[in-house]
Amino acid sequence: MKSSATAEKDRKSADQQPDFRHVKSWIFDLDNTLYRADNGIFAQIESRMTDYVVRLLKLPREQARVRQKDLYRQYGTTLNGLMREHECDAEDYLRFVHDIDLGNLCADPELTAALVALPGKRFVFTNGCRDHAARILDRLDMAHLFDAVWDIRTMDFSPKPQALAYSSVVAAGGVVAGESAMFDDIPRNLIPARTLGMTTIWLKTDAPWGKHGPLMDVSAGDIDHETENLTQFLQSIRI
């Protein structure tokens, strides 16, 4: 039996843990969130985005890269910009840019266990496509953990951080924003989620592409929690 002093210490320790007992819907970005940002997967995608712009707009590679980043900053995704300005075939683009090597991606049993322990429903919310998400989740052995994948089609090609993306997926999932937590590696993507009433968690990485997108001011009030390790964070919260 624990002593009263030990019990009191345990109680105080629990009180200091982030309280997520209100959360019934757990919403996770995919790329650079459910796997490490430094494993090269998104770098492959980014390179193929530039390749696609080269092919579509018939530009030299360096000019294509500059154009790609301009479209990303203005429209939230390169695809959205290409659709609006160059009548890009979305399905052709999605097939091309996600045709990448996942050989270095493997299951993370510790993260999987932390996800399994979460009460309620779990969702993936990605600006990518569901086919890419399915490949990633299969490699991670996580496909069975999620109730749905919300991809760019679910959002009617209006990507994060556009407000329509969030209202679309809230409706699609039948979730209550105030009973939801959203995890993303790009802080600006958390602003609309917080506005809706979600608890927001920023997964901090040093990945450069998080700084290239739409310019939005992120204040302390937009992010409830931040972490550099998703597994450790999930293991630390009160649920």
GUTOR-197240 format. One record per residue: residue in three letters; x, z, y of N, C-alpha, C, O in turn. Coordinates in steps of 0.1 Angstrom, whole numbers, plus 5000, padded with zeros to 4 digits. Last residue first. Example, Ala and Ser with C-alpha at 12.3 -4.5 7.8 and 13.67 -1.06 7.14 Angstrom:
2
('SER',(5128,5071,4978),(5137,5071,4989),(5129,5079,5000),(5134,5080,5011))
('ALA',(5132,5078,4943),(5123,5078,4955),(5132,5078,4967),(5142,5085,4967))
REM end
This chain:
239
('ILE',(4937,4803,5109),(4926,4794,5105),(4916,4801,5097),(4906,4795,5092))
('ARG',(4964,4805,5131),(4953,4813,5125),(4941,4803,5122),(4936,4797,5131))
('ILE',(4995,4788,5125),(4983,4791,5132),(4973,4799,5124),(4974,4800,5112))
('SER',(5018,4782,5111),(5019,4794,5120),(5005,4797,5126),(5004,4808,5132))
('GLN',(5017,4759,5097),(5018,4771,5089),(5017,4783,5098),(5015,4794,5092))
('LEU',(5016,4740,5117),(5004,4742,5109),(5005,4755,5101),(4994,4762,5099))
('PHE',(5043,4743,5126),(5032,4746,5135),(5019,4749,5127),(5012,4759,5129))
('GLN',(5057,4733,5104),(5059,4747,5109),(5047,4752,5118),(5043,4763,5117))
('THR',(5048,4706,5105),(5046,4715,5093),(5047,4730,5097),(5038,4738,5094))
('LEU',(5056,4696,5130),(5042,4697,5126),(5040,4707,5115),(5030,4715,5115))
('ASN',(5078,4705,5153),(5078,4704,5138),(5063,4707,5134),(5058,4718,5135))
('GLU',(5078,4708,5179),(5088,4698,5174),(5087,4697,5159),(5094,4688,5153))
('THR',(5049,4713,5199),(5058,4717,5188),(5067,4705,5185),(5064,4694,5188))
('GLU',(5025,4728,5221),(5035,4718,5218),(5044,4723,5207),(5047,4735,5206))
('HIS',(4991,4732,5232),(5003,4736,5224),(5012,4725,5223),(5009,4713,5224))
('ASP',(4975,4720,5252),(4973,4735,5248),(4985,4740,5241),(4989,4752,5243))
('ILE',(4976,4699,5278),(4983,4702,5265),(4982,4717,5262),(4987,4725,5270))
('ASP',(4965,4698,5302),(4961,4687,5293),(4966,4690,5279),(4961,4685,5269))
('GLY',(4976,4717,5319),(4963,4719,5314),(4958,4709,5304),(4948,4711,5297))
('ALA',(5000,4706,5327),(5001,4717,5317),(4987,4719,5311),(4986,4723,5299))
('SER',(4994,4670,5330),(4996,4684,5335),(4996,4694,5324),(4993,4691,5313))
('VAL',(5005,4638,5333),(5002,4648,5323),(5005,4662,5329),(5016,4665,5332))
('ASP',(4997,4608,5348),(5002,4622,5350),(4996,4631,5340),(4984,4633,5338))
('MET',(5006,4578,5333),(4995,4588,5336),(5002,4601,5338),(5011,4605,5331))
('LEU',(5012,4546,5326),(5017,4557,5334),(5006,4566,5338),(4997,4562,5346))
('PRO',(5012,4533,5294),(5005,4535,5306),(5010,4547,5314),(5011,4558,5308))
('GLY',(5046,4535,5278),(5032,4531,5279),(5026,4533,5293),(5033,4534,5303))
('HIS',(5071,4544,5274),(5070,4530,5279),(5055,4527,5282),(5053,4516,5288))
('LYS',(5076,4568,5262),(5078,4567,5277),(5075,4554,5283),(5075,4552,5295))
('GLY',(5075,4564,5235),(5064,4573,5241),(5065,4573,5256),(5055,4577,5263))
('TRP',(5097,4550,5228),(5085,4543,5231),(5074,4551,5237),(5064,4546,5243))
('PRO',(5119,4568,5223),(5118,4562,5236),(5104,4555,5239),(5100,4554,5251))
('ALA',(5116,4600,5208),(5114,4585,5206),(5112,4579,5220),(5104,4584,5228))
('ASP',(5120,4626,5205),(5129,4619,5215),(5127,4604,5215),(5135,4597,5220))
('THR',(5089,4645,5204),(5100,4638,5198),(5109,4631,5209),(5105,4632,5221))
('LYS',(5064,4669,5200),(5075,4664,5208),(5086,4657,5200),(5090,4662,5190))
('LEU',(5032,4667,5197),(5043,4668,5188),(5055,4661,5195),(5056,4649,5196))
('TRP',(5008,4686,5213),(5018,4675,5215),(5030,4677,5205),(5036,4688,5205))
('ILE',(4975,4692,5208),(4988,4696,5204),(4998,4684,5205),(4995,4674,5199))
('THR',(4944,4705,5222),(4954,4694,5221),(4968,4700,5217),(4972,4710,5222))
('THR',(4911,4709,5215),(4923,4716,5216),(4934,4705,5213),(4934,4698,5203))
('MET',(4886,4690,5234),(4894,4693,5222),(4906,4701,5225),(4911,4702,5236))
('GLY',(4871,4683,5256),(4871,4697,5251),(4878,4700,5239),(4877,4711,5233))
('LEU',(4875,4660,5269),(4863,4661,5260),(4861,4675,5255),(4850,4679,5251))
('THR',(4900,4665,5280),(4888,4663,5289),(4875,4665,5281),(4865,4670,5287))
('ARG',(4915,4663,5257),(4914,4676,5264),(4902,4676,5273),(4894,4686,5274))
('ALA',(4914,4636,5253),(4909,4645,5243),(4907,4659,5249),(4896,4665,5246))
('PRO',(4926,4624,5276),(4911,4623,5273),(4906,4632,5263),(4894,4637,5264))
('ILE',(4953,4635,5271),(4945,4638,5283),(4930,4636,5281),(4923,4645,5283))
('LEU',(4967,4627,5249),(4960,4640,5248),(4951,4642,5260),(4942,4651,5259))
('ASN',(4982,4605,5255),(4970,4603,5247),(4962,4616,5245),(4951,4615,5239))
('ARG',(5003,4615,5270),(4992,4610,5277),(4980,4607,5269),(4968,4607,5274))
('PRO',(5021,4623,5249),(5013,4633,5256),(5001,4627,5264),(4991,4634,5265))
('ILE',(5024,4613,5217),(5025,4608,5231),(5016,4616,5240),(5003,4616,5238))
('ASP',(5020,4624,5193),(5034,4624,5198),(5035,4619,5212),(5046,4621,5218))
('ASP',(4992,4645,5187),(4997,4632,5190),(5012,4634,5195),(5015,4644,5201))
('PHE',(4963,4660,5175),(4977,4661,5174),(4983,4646,5177),(4978,4637,5171))
('MET',(4934,4679,5183),(4940,4666,5182),(4956,4667,5183),(4960,4674,5192))
('ALA',(4907,4696,5170),(4920,4697,5174),(4927,4683,5172),(4925,4677,5162))
('SER',(4873,4707,5177),(4883,4697,5171),(4897,4700,5177),(4898,4705,5188))
('GLU',(4851,4717,5188),(4855,4723,5175),(4865,4714,5168),(4866,4714,5156))
('GLY',(4845,4703,5210),(4850,4716,5212),(4854,4724,5199),(4859,4734,5200))
('ALA',(4836,4679,5199),(4849,4679,5205),(4854,4693,5207),(4866,4696,5204))
('VAL',(4823,4674,5168),(4821,4682,5180),(4834,4684,5187),(4843,4690,5181))
('VAL',(4819,4642,5151),(4826,4655,5153),(4822,4661,5167),(4817,4654,5176))
('GLY',(4812,4618,5140),(4802,4629,5141),(4808,4642,5144),(4803,4652,5139))
('GLY',(4829,4597,5138),(4831,4608,5129),(4821,4619,5130),(4821,4628,5121))
('ALA',(4819,4580,5157),(4821,4575,5144),(4822,4586,5134),(4817,4586,5122))
('ALA',(4819,4595,5181),(4806,4591,5175),(4808,4587,5160),(4799,4590,5152))
('VAL',(4846,4599,5183),(4838,4611,5182),(4824,4607,5176),(4819,4614,5168))
('VAL',(4854,4572,5186),(4857,4579,5173),(4849,4592,5172),(4846,4596,5161))
('SER',(4843,4565,5211),(4840,4558,5199),(4842,4565,5186),(4834,4565,5177))
('SER',(4855,4583,5228),(4840,4584,5226),(4836,4577,5214),(4827,4580,5207))
('TYR',(4881,4574,5226),(4878,4587,5222),(4863,4589,5219),(4858,4595,5210))
('ALA',(4880,4548,5237),(4886,4550,5223),(4881,4564,5218),(4877,4565,5206))
('LEU',(4871,4551,5263),(4862,4546,5253),(4867,4548,5239),(4859,4549,5229))
('ALA',(4894,4560,5277),(4883,4570,5274),(4874,4565,5263),(4869,4572,5255))
('GLN',(4926,4550,5266),(4913,4546,5272),(4902,4556,5268),(4901,4559,5256))
('PRO',(4952,4554,5256),(4945,4566,5261),(4932,4562,5268),(4927,4570,5276))
('LYS',(4938,4542,5226),(4942,4553,5233),(4952,4549,5244),(4961,4540,5241))
('PRO',(4922,4509,5231),(4931,4518,5225),(4932,4531,5233),(4929,4532,5245))
('SER',(4897,4490,5221),(4900,4497,5234),(4909,4509,5229),(4904,4519,5224))
('PHE',(4889,4478,5198),(4901,4473,5205),(4904,4479,5219),(4911,4473,5227))
('ASP',(4869,4494,5189),(4865,4481,5195),(4877,4475,5203),(4874,4469,5214))
('MET',(4877,4515,5175),(4877,4517,5190),(4872,4504,5197),(4873,4503,5209))
('THR',(4879,4505,5150),(4869,4515,5152),(4867,4517,5167),(4855,4520,5172))
('ARG',(4901,4489,5153),(4888,4483,5152),(4877,4493,5155),(4867,4489,5161))
('ILE',(4922,4507,5154),(4919,4500,5166),(4906,4492,5166),(4900,4490,5176))
('ASP',(4908,4534,5134),(4919,4525,5138),(4914,4517,5150),(4904,4520,5156))
('TRP',(4904,4563,5117),(4899,4556,5129),(4910,4547,5134),(4920,4552,5139))
('VAL',(4899,4571,5085),(4909,4566,5094),(4902,4558,5105),(4895,4548,5102))
('ALA',(4885,4601,5070),(4884,4587,5076),(4896,4584,5084),(4904,4593,5088))
('ASP',(4893,4623,5057),(4879,4619,5055),(4877,4605,5060),(4868,4598,5055))
('PHE',(4924,4628,5039),(4917,4624,5051),(4903,4619,5048),(4901,4611,5039))
('LEU',(4937,4631,5015),(4935,4643,5024),(4926,4640,5036),(4921,4650,5042))
('HIS',(4943,4610,5000),(4932,4617,4996),(4929,4629,5005),(4918,4635,5004))
('ALA',(4967,4600,5012),(4955,4593,5014),(4942,4601,5010),(4932,4599,5017))
('MET',(4992,4611,5009),(4982,4618,5017),(4969,4612,5018),(4960,4617,5025))
('ASP',(5016,4601,5000),(5008,4607,4991),(4998,4616,4998),(4995,4628,4994))
('LEU',(5031,4585,5017),(5032,4599,5019),(5024,4608,5009),(5025,4620,5009))
('ARG',(5023,4560,5008),(5037,4564,5006),(5039,4579,5008),(5047,4585,5001))
('ASP',(4996,4562,5016),(4999,4561,5002),(5014,4565,4999),(5016,4572,4990))
('LEU',(4999,4563,5044),(4993,4574,5037),(4996,4574,5022),(4998,4584,5015))
('ILE',(5009,4537,5048),(5017,4549,5052),(5012,4561,5044),(5020,4568,5038))
('ARG',(4988,4520,5039),(5002,4519,5033),(5010,4532,5036),(5017,4537,5027))
('ALA',(4968,4528,5056),(4966,4530,5042),(4980,4530,5035),(4982,4538,5026))
('ALA',(4978,4520,5081),(4976,4534,5078),(4975,4537,5063),(4980,4547,5058))
('HIS',(4977,4493,5077),(4989,4499,5079),(4988,4514,5076),(4997,4520,5070))
('ASP',(4949,4491,5075),(4957,4486,5064),(4971,4492,5065),(4976,4497,5055))
('ARG',(4940,4499,5100),(4937,4508,5088),(4945,4503,5076),(4948,4512,5067))
('CYS',(4964,4496,5127),(4952,4491,5119),(4951,4500,5106),(4961,4506,5102))
('GLY',(4970,4516,5156),(4973,4506,5147),(4961,4502,5139),(4950,4504,5143))
('ASN',(4962,4538,5170),(4961,4525,5177),(4965,4513,5168),(4964,4502,5172))
('THR',(4945,4562,5151),(4956,4554,5154),(4953,4542,5162),(4943,4536,5160))
('PHE',(4937,4591,5136),(4933,4584,5148),(4945,4576,5154),(4954,4581,5160))
('VAL',(4925,4605,5107),(4937,4598,5113),(4931,4590,5125),(4921,4583,5123))
('PHE',(4911,4637,5100),(4910,4623,5104),(4923,4618,5109),(4931,4626,5114))
('ARG',(4895,4662,5081),(4907,4657,5087),(4906,4642,5089),(4900,4635,5081))
('LYS',(4872,4690,5082),(4875,4676,5079),(4888,4672,5086),(4892,4678,5097))
('GLY',(4878,4724,5069),(4870,4714,5076),(4875,4700,5073),(4880,4698,5062))
('PRO',(4909,4741,5070),(4895,4741,5067),(4888,4730,5075),(4891,4727,5087))
('LEU',(4941,4733,5057),(4932,4733,5069),(4917,4732,5065),(4914,4724,5057))
('ALA',(4956,4731,5035),(4951,4744,5038),(4941,4744,5050),(4935,4754,5052))
('VAL',(4964,4705,5034),(4954,4709,5024),(4948,4722,5028),(4936,4725,5026))
('LEU',(4985,4706,5053),(4973,4699,5056),(4961,4703,5047),(4950,4705,5051))
('ALA',(5004,4721,5039),(4999,4726,5052),(4986,4720,5056),(4977,4726,5061))
('ALA',(5009,4704,5018),(5003,4717,5015),(4997,4723,5028),(4987,4729,5027))
('THR',(5021,4683,5032),(5009,4681,5025),(5002,4694,5022),(4990,4695,5024))
('LEU',(5044,4695,5041),(5034,4691,5051),(5021,4689,5044),(5010,4693,5049))
('GLU',(5057,4698,5016),(5054,4710,5025),(5043,4707,5035),(5034,4715,5038))
('PRO',(5060,4673,5005),(5051,4682,4999),(5047,4694,5008),(5036,4700,5007))
('ASP',(5060,4643,5016),(5065,4656,5022),(5056,4667,5017),(5046,4670,5023))
('ALA',(5070,4611,5002),(5060,4623,5004),(5068,4635,5009),(5080,4637,5007))
('CYS',(5088,4587,5022),(5084,4594,5010),(5075,4606,5013),(5074,4610,5024))
('LEU',(5103,4558,5033),(5092,4568,5036),(5088,4574,5022),(5085,4567,5013))
('ASN',(5120,4537,5029),(5126,4550,5032),(5116,4561,5034),(5119,4572,5037))
('GLY',(5103,4515,5025),(5111,4520,5014),(5117,4534,5016),(5120,4541,5007))
('LEU',(5087,4500,5040),(5084,4514,5040),(5093,4521,5029),(5089,4532,5025))
('ASP',(5091,4473,5061),(5096,4479,5049),(5094,4494,5050),(5099,4501,5059))
('ILE',(5062,4455,5074),(5074,4462,5075),(5078,4469,5062),(5070,4470,5053))
('ASP',(5039,4442,5090),(5046,4437,5077),(5060,4442,5078),(5069,4435,5081))
('HIS',(5027,4447,5113),(5027,4458,5103),(5033,4454,5090),(5033,4461,5080))
('VAL',(5027,4424,5127),(5035,4435,5132),(5037,4446,5122),(5046,4454,5123))
('PHE',(5010,4406,5112),(5024,4403,5115),(5032,4416,5118),(5042,4418,5112))
('ARG',(4984,4418,5112),(4991,4415,5099),(5006,4413,5101),(5014,4418,5093))
('LEU',(4979,4419,5139),(4980,4432,5132),(4987,4429,5118),(4995,4438,5114))
('TYR',(4978,4392,5146),(4988,4401,5152),(4990,4413,5143),(5002,4417,5141))
('ASP',(4956,4384,5132),(4969,4377,5129),(4980,4386,5134),(4990,4388,5128))
('GLU',(4936,4399,5144),(4939,4401,5130),(4953,4395,5126),(4960,4401,5118))
('ALA',(4936,4389,5170),(4939,4403,5167),(4944,4405,5153),(4953,4412,5150))
('ASP',(4948,4363,5186),(4940,4366,5174),(4945,4380,5169),(4956,4381,5164))
('CYS',(4949,4362,5222),(4956,4365,5209),(4945,4368,5198),(4935,4375,5200))
('GLU',(4945,4353,5248),(4935,4350,5237),(4942,4351,5223),(4940,4343,5215))
('HIS',(4960,4364,5268),(4965,4352,5261),(4957,4348,5249),(4961,4340,5240))
('GLU',(4949,4386,5281),(4956,4376,5289),(4960,4363,5282),(4962,4353,5288))
('ARG',(4937,4401,5261),(4930,4399,5274),(4936,4388,5282),(4929,4380,5289))
('MET',(4954,4401,5239),(4940,4396,5238),(4934,4393,5251),(4927,4383,5252))
('LEU',(4977,4412,5250),(4977,4398,5245),(4963,4392,5243),(4961,4380,5246))
('GLY',(4968,4438,5256),(4972,4429,5267),(4972,4414,5262),(4968,4405,5270))
('ASN',(4963,4447,5230),(4952,4447,5240),(4955,4437,5252),(4947,4429,5256))
('LEU',(4989,4445,5219),(4978,4437,5214),(4967,4436,5224),(4962,4425,5227))
('THR',(5003,4465,5233),(5007,4451,5234),(4995,4442,5230),(4992,4432,5236))
('THR',(4982,4490,5247),(4989,4484,5236),(4992,4470,5239),(4986,4463,5247))
('GLY',(4978,4496,5275),(4978,4507,5264),(4984,4502,5251),(4990,4511,5244))
('TYR',(4980,4478,5296),(4968,4478,5287),(4967,4489,5276),(4957,4490,5270))
('GLN',(5004,4482,5310),(4992,4479,5317),(4979,4481,5309),(4969,4485,5314))
('ARG',(5024,4488,5291),(5022,4497,5302),(5008,4494,5309),(5001,4504,5312))
('TYR',(5021,4465,5274),(5019,4479,5269),(5016,4488,5280),(5007,4496,5279))
('LEU',(5029,4445,5291),(5015,4445,5286),(5012,4459,5281),(5001,4463,5282))
('ASP',(5056,4452,5295),(5047,4451,5307),(5032,4452,5302),(5024,4459,5308))
('LYS',(5066,4450,5270),(5065,4463,5276),(5056,4463,5288),(5049,4473,5290))
('GLN',(5064,4422,5266),(5057,4431,5257),(5055,4445,5263),(5044,4451,5263))
('ARG',(5081,4412,5286),(5067,4409,5287),(5059,4419,5278),(5048,4424,5282))
('VAL',(5105,4422,5275),(5101,4426,5288),(5086,4424,5290),(5079,4433,5295))
('ARG',(5105,4407,5251),(5105,4421,5251),(5101,4427,5264),(5093,4437,5264))
('ALA',(5107,4381,5261),(5095,4385,5254),(5094,4400,5253),(5083,4406,5254))
('GLN',(5132,4381,5272),(5120,4379,5281),(5107,4384,5274),(5098,4390,5280))
('GLU',(5146,4383,5249),(5147,4393,5259),(5136,4393,5269),(5130,4403,5273))
('ARG',(5139,4359,5234),(5136,4372,5229),(5136,4383,5240),(5127,4392,5241))
('PRO',(5122,4333,5253),(5134,4339,5247),(5131,4354,5244),(5123,4360,5250))
('LEU',(5088,4324,5243),(5097,4330,5253),(5110,4333,5246),(5110,4336,5234))
('LYS',(5062,4317,5233),(5074,4308,5233),(5084,4312,5244),(5088,4303,5252))
('LEU',(5041,4332,5229),(5043,4328,5242),(5055,4319,5244),(5058,4313,5255))
('LEU',(5042,4337,5201),(5030,4333,5207),(5032,4327,5221),(5026,4316,5224))
('ARG',(5069,4343,5194),(5062,4332,5187),(5050,4327,5195),(5048,4315,5196))
('VAL',(5074,4365,5212),(5083,4353,5212),(5076,4341,5206),(5076,4330,5212))
('VAL',(5055,4382,5203),(5054,4377,5216),(5063,4364,5218),(5059,4355,5224))
('TYR',(5065,4387,5177),(5052,4381,5178),(5051,4375,5192),(5046,4363,5194))
('ASP',(5089,4400,5183),(5089,4388,5176),(5076,4380,5177),(5076,4368,5179))
('THR',(5078,4423,5195),(5086,4414,5203),(5087,4401,5196),(5085,4390,5203))
('MET',(5067,4434,5172),(5058,4431,5183),(5065,4421,5192),(5059,4411,5197))
('ARG',(5089,4438,5156),(5080,4427,5152),(5070,4424,5163),(5065,4413,5164))
('SER',(5100,4460,5170),(5108,4448,5169),(5099,4436,5165),(5100,4425,5171))
('GLU',(5080,4479,5165),(5083,4475,5178),(5090,4462,5179),(5087,4453,5187))
('ILE',(5082,4482,5137),(5070,4477,5143),(5072,4472,5157),(5068,4461,5160))
('GLN',(5108,4493,5135),(5105,4480,5129),(5093,4474,5135),(5092,4462,5138))
('ALA',(5103,4517,5149),(5113,4508,5154),(5111,4494,5148),(5113,4484,5155))
('PHE',(5087,4530,5131),(5081,4524,5143),(5091,4515,5150),(5086,4506,5157))
('ILE',(5107,4536,5111),(5095,4528,5108),(5089,4522,5121),(5086,4510,5121))
('GLY',(5129,4552,5115),(5130,4538,5118),(5118,4530,5115),(5118,4518,5117))
('ASN',(5128,4580,5115),(5131,4573,5102),(5131,4558,5103),(5133,4551,5093))
('ASP',(5122,4596,5136),(5136,4591,5136),(5139,4583,5123),(5150,4581,5120))
('ALA',(5097,4608,5135),(5099,4597,5144),(5113,4590,5143),(5115,4579,5148))
('ARG',(5083,4616,5103),(5094,4618,5113),(5096,4606,5122),(5096,4594,5117))
('TYR',(5047,4614,5100),(5061,4612,5095),(5071,4614,5106),(5067,4613,5118))
('LEU',(5026,4620,5115),(5025,4624,5101),(5038,4621,5093),(5040,4624,5082))
('THR',(5039,4609,5139),(5032,4622,5138),(5031,4628,5124),(5036,4639,5121))
('ASN',(5048,4584,5138),(5056,4594,5145),(5050,4608,5146),(5055,4617,5152))
('ASP',(5015,4572,5134),(5030,4569,5135),(5037,4579,5143),(5032,4583,5154))
('LEU',(4989,4588,5137),(4996,4584,5125),(5011,4583,5127),(5019,4591,5123))
('ASP',(4972,4617,5150),(4978,4604,5152),(4986,4601,5139),(4989,4610,5131))
('PHE',(4946,4636,5137),(4960,4633,5137),(4963,4619,5141),(4958,4610,5135))
('ILE',(4923,4661,5139),(4925,4647,5142),(4940,4645,5145),(4946,4651,5153))
('TRP',(4901,4681,5123),(4915,4680,5126),(4919,4665,5127),(4918,4658,5118))
('SER',(4873,4701,5129),(4878,4687,5127),(4892,4686,5132),(4895,4690,5143))
('LYS',(4870,4727,5133),(4864,4722,5121),(4868,4707,5118),(4866,4702,5107))
('VAL',(4883,4755,5149),(4884,4741,5146),(4878,4737,5133),(4881,4743,5122))
('HIS',(4883,4782,5154),(4871,4774,5159),(4872,4760,5154),(4862,4753,5156))
('ARG',(4907,4792,5147),(4896,4795,5138),(4883,4788,5142),(4874,4787,5134))
('PHE',(4932,4790,5158),(4925,4777,5155),(4913,4780,5146),(4908,4771,5139))
('ASP',(4954,4806,5178),(4941,4808,5171),(4933,4795,5170),(4929,4789,5180))
('PRO',(4988,4812,5173),(4978,4803,5179),(4965,4804,5171),(4965,4803,5159))
('GLN',(4997,4846,5169),(4996,4833,5163),(4986,4825,5171),(4975,4830,5174))
('GLN',(4994,4872,5177),(5003,4863,5185),(5003,4848,5180),(5008,4840,5187))
('ASP',(4979,4884,5158),(4973,4882,5171),(4981,4872,5180),(4976,4866,5189))
('ALA',(4998,4887,5138),(4987,4877,5136),(4981,4874,5150),(4977,4863,5152))
('SER',(5014,4907,5149),(5020,4894,5146),(5009,4883,5145),(5011,4872,5150))
('LYS',(4996,4928,5149),(5001,4923,5162),(5007,4909,5160),(5006,4900,5169))
('ARG',(4993,4931,5122),(4981,4928,5130),(4986,4922,5143),(4980,4912,5148))
('ASP',(5018,4939,5114),(5012,4926,5108),(5001,4922,5117),(4999,4910,5120))
('LYS',(5020,4963,5127),(5029,4953,5130),(5024,4939,5126),(5025,4929,5133))
('GLU',(5000,4977,5114),(4998,4975,5128),(5008,4964,5133),(5004,4955,5141))
('ALA',(5011,4978,5088),(4998,4972,5090),(4996,4968,5105),(4991,4957,5108))
('THR',(5033,4994,5094),(5035,4980,5089),(5022,4972,5091),(5023,4961,5095))
('ALA',(5021,5018,5101),(5030,5011,5111),(5032,4997,5107),(5032,4988,5115))
('SER',(5007,5025,5078),(5000,5022,5090),(5008,5015,5100),(5003,5006,5108))
('SER',(5022,5008,5049),(5020,5019,5059),(5012,5015,5071),(5011,5003,5073))
('LYS',(5005,4992,5022),(5013,4992,5035),(5011,5004,5043),(5000,5010,5043))
('MET',(5009,5000,4988),(5000,5000,5000),(5009,5000,5013),(5019,5007,5013))
REM end
